Amino acid sequence: MQYDIEADWHLLYTCNYRCGYCFFSSDVLGQKLQTYASPQQWQSAFDATGYTWLLHLTGGEPSIYPSFTDLCEALTKRHFISLNSNLSRPFQSFAERIDPARVSFINSGFHFEEREHRSDNSAFFRNVELLRSRGFPVLVSIVASPSTLARFQEASDLLAQIGIVPIPKVMRGPYNGQVFPEAYTEPDRERFRRFAALARDFYEPSLANAAERPSIDMFRDDDLLYGEPSFAGQSCEAGRRFVKLEPTGEVIRCGGPTVYGNVLAGTFKRARGPKPCNTQACVYFCQKYAKPAAPRPRSFAPEFLTRFSEFIGATGKPN
């Protein structure tokens, strides 16, 4: 895939699920769904930028967005998409009308415990099988709360019915009075590593043939089990190669205060080059777009520098 810029697009914050580990409160998830443009207006707005976009549609639950398939069809005429979804809604129309070659990946969240409160898993299974049969790159992930990790084998056995191995996804942020991933116990981490290794083995053949690794690269979540790395001050392409897009079309650098205009209003202007990180929002995009930090210069103890200077002053040159 050839694209100029990637956007983490929060298409909406409304969701039909209420997972306890969600970043958003129930009030936010339950807010009235609002749209700001038609599918054709969004298409025209992105086309007018002159760039080819990779648009990561997330939420909330994107599939409940009005005319969701129409939107995806309009966007993929020129641009690419990826998707986070709980696959709770019918995807037949999406599978029939969207070209899989224009889809980077579909991260299908199998919210195991939340689904137990709602219905059986048949709709999720049907959607996964349908999308895979049509050639869409489907990843099935499970947010690894401690209670879910304790039952991860049970969830894996369910998904084995459709030939899928789930990917454990590190839980981040406050949950039940603790902050994760730091609050994981060592048995939690050991379970996580074991199931992560199984997922890597399962997906390795398809990843090897993919145009690029998925931006939401959960296959490296083992590295996050003790905490997220800080990218503060590190040179990053956010603002030029990557932006965050709000439901209104407003474009911000990442999770911070820098605004680059509004796509719908035609005022978007991306940054001219990489800049030091002044915030941190999603570790996956940080890992993708942050530039490797330059090696730090070797430091010397102050007393060594003092004695070295005295030596230079006495001899005129180092020995």
Disulfide bonds with the S-S distance in Angstrom:
none
